[in-house]
Amino acid sequence: MIKNPSPPIPSSTVLLLRDSLEGLEVFMVMRNAGIDFAGGALVYPGGKFDIADLATETAAYCDGVEGLDTTDIGYRVCGIRETFEEAGFLLAREKGSESLVDGERCAKLGAAYRNAVHAGEITMKDVAEMEHLALACDQMVPFAHWITPPQFPKQSSI
């Protein structure tokens, strides 16, 4: 038994799914082989909360958050941010549009903002505001809530 287990860290993981002619496709990323936990493993994009994910003003830049509390919105924004940081895929749409931004627009947004978001220099709210986007929180469907067992040195709450 571990004497002083670390407290769980709120985080989000995103399973990106799509139908294709061949069947269901699942998007995954490969972890850096040099990291201390699960290096080289295929995983879903995700990671721990940033305090900006929970900011009240961020909700104004999110679709589908009516009736959700700040924490529920934060989990969705965290997943969107982590997917953007790790994979360059942004779950967002032009304000007022029903369609998600396409691959070309994702690539341009990634080139312009991905490193700055990852470094914490700007937030997803900032990107949405500057680019007239709405974060597609309505596409984020909670699936499970897991807490890493306390015997692991790094705990997360997904």
C-alpha angles and dihedrals in degrees: 000000000000113000098211111020114193116249116254115268115220110243143152134226123195128211107200109202133179138172117239134175088263093050137263116353124201122201118222137168130214116240118232107272091223099061123104099240124054094337111192094012122138107243142162115260114264148107147164129324121268113211088239090062087069097046112131093222091058091072090071087066096049131090118217101019100117109133094013122120123232093264094053090048090047093055090053094045090047090055092048092048094046092048090050093047096045103034108016090239114132120200096208141107136209109273108274095014126115095207124085116239111273129240095267092053091045090054092051092047090047092052091048102041116007098093093044092051091048091050091050092242092124134014133228087254088058092051092047092048096047094045098039092242136147116216107237097235087150087070092056110092116187108234109168143350114221131176118200110242113261094244090074114086093224115051126189134181111218 
